[in-house]
Amino acid sequence: MHERERHRIILSAVQEKSVVTVQDISELTEASEATIRRDIAALHVQGKIRRVRGGAEAVHPPQLGNLAGRPFRVSESVNSDKKRAIARAAVELCDPGDAIIINGGTTTFQMVHFMAAHRMQVMTNSFAIAEHLVKHSKNTVTVPGGVIYREQSLILSPFDNDAIRNFYARRFFIGAQGVGPLGIMEADAQIIQSEQKLMHQADELIVMVDSSKFHRRSSLILCGLDRVTTVITDEGVSDEAVRMIEDAGVKLVVASMVSQAREDSSSVA
């Protein structure tokens, strides 16, 4: 990743979370901590952020009330080729006329690029997904009521009497903060509350995670692996993660990066 792109990610991260650590940014950019420290020092000299012990903080801190986890615009550029391949494999599971639920996230968002020719019934709590599908597809789109969290592009409601309970789906597609032996992990309690409500409205739970998510952990568990029907990931998945998924009796789909690269090159041509 080029220096300019790393700087963009650092600036976005501190604006959304106020304070970020060197380790957080290193994971986001897949750069070494030494490189990130140099980036922070350079941005500090430019007056764009403040360097603090172990990380950086915003010059003008954001308003309170943000959700935990990476902002949508920060995560969108991380592992984007893998996310696109995973999303392509997810849409291939869908049939014409299906009713599906798509949770907000940068991996699930990539599904919209393969749904233009579909005519499905789609419920989503993602403002970004809903907007794209309305503008660029013939799918019928339903969104729940609630507050729009701009940073994650999510629509969340604490109330039970919203549109969610009136929508029934064959499959629920979600991303995750991490996947481990204890189950599917998320970073924020409000996101978990929303996802658990949506889970009750679908027969199958399809988890879409790039291979890095098998090495990430969170203190919050959404559900156990026994609730998951299918996990879709990329070819970088480790043998250990494969065994974990298969031992739990969960179907594993490994998205082909080669097929995705061919599609991308043909679309350019």
N, C-alpha and C positions, 0 to 999 in steps of 0.2 A: 504494500500500500504506500502511495506517495505521501510525502510530507504534507502537502496541501490538503489531502484528504484526511490525514490524521488530525491536522489542526481543526478542520471543519467538525470532525466528530467530537474532539475535546471541547470545543466551544459550545456545541449543541448539548453535550452531556452536562456541563456545569450550569448552563442556563436552565436546564430542566430539573436537576437534582441539587443545585446550589453548591454542593461539595462532592467531589468524586476522588477516588483514590487512584494512585498509580496502577495498582493491580487491576482495578475495574477497567481503566482505559486500555491497559495492555491486553486484556481479554477481548475488548471490543474491536481493537485494531489488529490483533494478532502480532503486535510488535513487542520487542523486548522492553523490560521496565527501564533499562538505561536509555533507550531511545525515547520513551515517553517522558522521562525526566528532562531530557534535553528539549523536547517539544514544549513542555510546561514552562521551562526557563525562558525560552524564546518568546512565548505568548505573554509571559509575565513582563518581560522587558518592553514589549509592545503595548502594554497596558490593557490587554484584552481579558486577562484573568489575573487572579492573585495566587501566587505560589504559597502553599501551606505545607506543613510537615506531612509527608506521605501522600500528597496529592495537590489538588487545586480547588479554588472556590470562585464563584462568579463575582464580578465587580458589582453588578446589580442583581442581588438574589431574587429568584422567582417568587411568586405568590405561594402561600401555603396551600395544601389540599391536593397535591399531586399524588398519583398512585405510585407505589413502589415498582421497581423494574425499569428497564430501558425505555426511553421515549421511542415512539414509532419511527421518527425520522432518523434517529441514531441507529436503530437496529436494522433498518431497511437495507443498508448497504453492506451489512455483515453476512458473509456466506451467501450472497444473493444467487449465485449460479446453482448452489446446492438446493436452496429453497425453491427455485423455479422448477428444478427437476422433480423434487418431492411433490410440488403442487400439481405438476402435470400427471404424475402417477395417481394422485388423489382424485382428480377429475375423471380419470379413466375408470374409476370405480362406479361412477354415476351413470344412470340410465335416463333417457328422455322422460320427462314428466315426474322425475323423482322430487320428493320433498326432502330438503336437507337443511341443516343448521351449520353455519360457519362462524366460529368465534373469532374475535378480533386478534390480529397478530400479523407480523410481517411475513411469516411463512404461509399462513392461510390466505393472506392478501394476494399472493402470487397465483392463486387459483383463478382469479378473475380473468387472467390473460388467456385461459383455455376454456372459458365458459361463454364466449360471445355467441357461438352457434347453438347453445343449449336453450331449452325452454323448461326450466325447473321452477319449483316453488322454493324460494330461499329465505330463510330467516337469518339475520345476522345482527350482532350488537356492535359491529364495526362500522363507523361512519364512513371510513375510506372505502371499504368493500361495497357498502350500499350505494354510495355515490357513483362508483365506477360501473357497477352492474346496471344501474338505472340509465346511465348515459351511453353505455356501450354494449348492451345485450338485450335480449327479449325475455330474460328471466323475470318472474314475479318476485318482488322484494318486499319483505316485511321486517320492520325494526321494532324493538321493544321501546316503551317509554322510559325516560330517565334523563340523567345529566350527561352531557357530552364532555368527556375528559380529552381535551385537545392533544395533550402530550402522547397519549396512547391511542388516540382516535377511537375511543370506546364509548358506548352508550350504556350506562349502568344505572340500575334502579334498585333501591332497598325494599321496594314493595312487591308483594306477591300478585296483586291484581293488575298485571300488565299483560301485554299481548303474548308473552311466552307461554302461559298456561293453555292458550287456545291454539297452539301450533303443534302438530305432531309430525315427526320426521323419521325417515328410514335411517339416516346417518347423521352424526354430529362430528364435524371436523374441528379439531383444536390443535393449537401449538402448545408449548409448555416451556417453563423455565428450566426444567431438568427431568430426567427419567432415571430411576434407580430401583433397587430391589423392593423398597417400600412403596413404590408407586410413582404417580405423576405429580410433579412439584410445580408450584407457582410462587410468585414473589409477593403477592398482595392478597389480603383477606377479602377485599371487596371483589376482586377478580374471581377468586374461588367461589364466593357466594353466587355470583352470576353464572359461572360455569356449571355449578351443581344444579341450579335451577334448570338450565338448558339440558343437562344430561338426562333429567327425568322425562324429557319430551322426545327422546330418540331411542331407537332399538339398538343401534351400534355406535360405539365410540371409536373414532379414527384419530389417532394421535400422530401429528406431523412434526417431526423434529430432525434437524440436521445432526450429524454424528457428534458434534461438540457437546450436545445437550446431555449425553450419557456421562459426561465428566463434570457436569455442573450440579450443584446441590442447593436446596432451599430448606428452610425450617418448616414450610407449609406444604402439606400433602393434600392434593385435590382428591385423589382416589387411589385405590390399590390397582395393581396390574390385572387383577381378576375382573375388573369392570371394563377393561380395554378389549376391543375386538381386534383391532389392527394397529400396528405401528409402521409408519412409512418413514424411511430415513435414506441417507445417501451411501455411496460405496465406501466411504471412510469409516463406517461402523466397525468397531473392534470385535474380535471373536468372543471376547468376554461378554460384551453387550448382546451379541446374537444369542449366546447360550442363555443369558438371563431372560430375554424375551421368549425364546422357545420353551424354556423350562416352565414359564408361567402359563403356557398354553395359548399364547397370543400369536396371531398371524403376523409375520414380518414381511414387509415389502421393501426391497432395496431399489431405489430409483436409479435408473441408468443415466450417468452423466454424458455418456457417448451419444445416446439418443437425443438428449437435450441439446447438445452441441450441434448435432446435425440439423435439428429443427431451427436453431438460432441462425446457423449459416445459410440455410435455404431461405429463411425469411428475409435475410439481408440481400441475398442474390435476387 
